[in-house]
Amino acid sequence: MWGVRERALVEKLEPAARSMGLTIVELELPHNTGGFLRVYIDSLTEGKKVTIDECALFSPVVSGFLDTQEGFDFRYHLEVSSPGLDRPVRRWEELPKFIGKRMQIAFTEKVDGRKKVIGVLDAVDQTAGSLTITAEDGVAVVAPRGLVKRINLIWEGDK
């Protein structure tokens, strides 16, 4: 669900994040020079929220790494922050831990007549590469992995 450049960068930065007890949830590259490069991190510890201090500690790690990479020799503004309340889910392997949670899923093309669906994640079939979400209207939508464009959790308070 990431582009090629984003995925390559996440794969290179993830070992450093993991060594700090963190994971990279989202990465947004600037669309032009002088734009924002955003890295959203979360704690690897279940139920623990990432802190401002952890963001501040990870920021120079990202900055130092990017200084050594080709293709990042332009001005950009680096932001490292928490993923926010409507946390994006970009890794297919993360989905099972969100079964039973409300989310919004956008598709690259229509699935059961829908370009997006808001509902509760019911199942993830790793073998078939599909997920099942029960939409707010009660219809179960089965979507193949290849048609999933974007997934965001919907915050429902501290449930």
C-alpha positions as CSV (number, residue, x, y, z in Angstrom):
1,M,0.0,0.0,0.0
2,W,3.1,2.2,-0.1
3,G,4.8,3.3,-3.3
4,V,8.1,1.8,-4.2
5,R,10.2,4.7,-2.9
6,E,8.3,4.8,0.4
7,R,8.5,1.1,0.9
8,A,12.3,1.0,0.3
9,L,12.8,3.9,2.7
10,V,10.6,2.2,5.4
11,E,12.5,-1.0,5.0
12,K,15.8,0.8,5.6
13,L,14.6,2.8,8.6
14,E,12.6,0.1,10.3
15,P,15.5,-1.7,11.9
16,A,16.6,1.5,13.7
17,A,12.9,2.1,14.7
18,R,12.6,-1.4,16.1
19,S,15.8,-1.1,18.1
20,M,14.1,1.9,19.8
21,G,10.9,0.0,20.5
22,L,9.1,1.7,17.7
23,T,7.6,0.9,14.3
24,I,7.0,3.1,11.3
25,V,3.3,3.4,10.6
26,E,3.3,5.8,7.7
27,L,5.8,7.7,5.6
28,E,4.9,10.5,3.3
29,L,7.5,11.8,0.8
30,P,7.4,15.5,-0.3
31,H,5.8,16.1,-3.7
32,N,8.4,18.6,-4.6
33,T,11.5,20.1,-3.2
34,G,10.9,22.1,-0.1
35,G,8.0,20.0,0.9
36,F,7.3,17.9,4.0
37,L,8.7,14.5,4.6
38,R,6.5,13.0,7.3
39,V,7.3,9.9,9.3
40,Y,4.6,8.5,11.7
41,I,5.7,6.1,14.4
42,D,4.1,4.1,17.0
43,S,5.2,2.0,20.0
44,L,5.8,-1.7,19.5
45,T,4.4,-2.3,23.0
46,E,0.7,-3.2,22.7
47,G,-1.5,-0.5,24.3
48,K,1.4,2.0,24.7
49,K,1.2,5.3,22.9
50,V,4.3,6.8,21.3
51,T,5.5,9.9,23.2
52,I,6.8,13.3,22.1
53,D,10.2,12.3,23.5
54,E,10.3,9.2,21.4
55,C,9.5,11.3,18.3
56,A,12.2,13.7,19.2
57,L,14.7,10.9,19.6
58,F,13.8,9.2,16.3
59,S,13.9,12.5,14.3
60,P,17.7,12.8,14.2
61,V,18.0,9.1,13.3
62,V,15.8,9.7,10.2
63,S,17.6,13.0,9.4
64,G,21.1,11.4,9.7
65,F,20.1,8.5,7.5
66,L,18.5,10.6,4.8
67,D,21.7,12.7,4.7
68,T,23.5,9.6,3.4
69,Q,20.9,8.6,0.8
70,E,20.9,9.6,-2.9
71,G,17.8,11.4,-4.0
72,F,17.4,13.4,-0.8
73,D,19.8,16.1,-1.7
74,F,17.1,18.8,-1.7
75,R,15.5,20.9,1.0
76,Y,12.7,19.3,2.9
77,H,11.0,19.7,6.3
78,L,11.1,16.6,8.4
79,E,8.3,15.8,10.7
80,V,8.2,12.8,13.0
81,S,5.0,12.3,14.9
82,S,2.5,9.8,16.3
83,P,0.0,8.3,13.8
84,G,-2.9,10.2,15.3
85,L,-6.4,9.0,16.3
86,D,-7.4,7.7,12.9
87,R,-4.2,5.6,12.5
88,P,-3.3,4.4,9.0
89,V,-2.6,0.7,8.5
90,R,-0.1,0.2,5.7
91,R,1.1,-3.3,6.4
92,W,-1.1,-6.2,5.5
93,E,0.5,-8.4,8.2
94,E,-0.7,-5.9,10.8
95,L,-4.4,-6.3,9.9
96,P,-5.2,-9.4,12.1
97,K,-4.6,-7.4,15.3
98,F,-7.3,-4.9,14.2
99,I,-10.1,-7.5,13.8
100,G,-13.2,-6.2,15.5
101,K,-12.1,-2.6,15.0
102,R,-13.9,0.1,13.0
103,M,-12.0,1.3,9.9
104,Q,-12.4,3.0,6.6
105,I,-11.0,1.2,3.6
106,A,-10.6,2.9,0.1
107,F,-10.2,0.7,-3.0
108,T,-8.4,1.3,-6.2
109,E,-11.6,0.2,-8.1
110,K,-15.1,-0.7,-7.0
111,V,-15.6,-3.8,-4.8
112,D,-19.2,-4.8,-4.5
113,G,-20.1,-1.5,-6.0
114,R,-18.1,0.6,-3.5
115,K,-15.0,2.7,-3.8
116,K,-14.7,2.9,0.0
117,V,-16.3,1.2,3.0
118,I,-16.6,2.1,6.6
119,G,-17.3,-0.8,9.0
120,V,-15.9,-3.4,11.3
121,L,-13.0,-5.7,10.2
122,D,-14.2,-9.2,10.5
123,A,-11.5,-11.4,9.0
124,V,-8.2,-11.4,7.2
125,D,-7.3,-14.3,5.0
126,Q,-3.5,-14.3,4.6
127,T,-3.6,-17.3,2.2
128,A,-6.2,-15.9,-0.1
129,G,-5.0,-12.4,0.3
130,S,-8.3,-10.9,1.2
131,L,-10.1,-9.2,4.0
132,T,-13.8,-9.1,5.1
133,I,-15.3,-6.0,6.5
134,T,-19.0,-5.6,7.6
135,A,-20.1,-2.2,6.3
136,E,-22.3,0.1,8.3
137,D,-25.3,-1.0,6.3
138,G,-24.7,-4.6,7.4
139,V,-23.3,-5.9,4.2
140,A,-20.1,-8.1,4.4
141,V,-17.6,-6.9,1.8
142,V,-14.8,-9.2,0.8
143,A,-11.9,-7.3,-0.8
144,P,-8.8,-8.8,-2.4
145,R,-5.5,-7.3,-1.1
146,G,-4.6,-6.0,-4.6
147,L,-7.6,-3.6,-4.6
148,V,-7.0,-2.1,-1.2
149,K,-5.7,1.5,-1.6
150,R,-5.8,2.8,1.9
151,I,-6.9,1.7,5.4
152,N,-7.4,3.9,8.4
153,L,-8.7,3.0,11.8
154,I,-11.6,5.0,13.1
155,W,-11.0,6.2,16.7
156,E,-13.9,5.3,19.0
157,G,-12.5,6.6,22.2
158,D,-10.6,4.5,24.6
159,K,-12.5,1.2,24.2
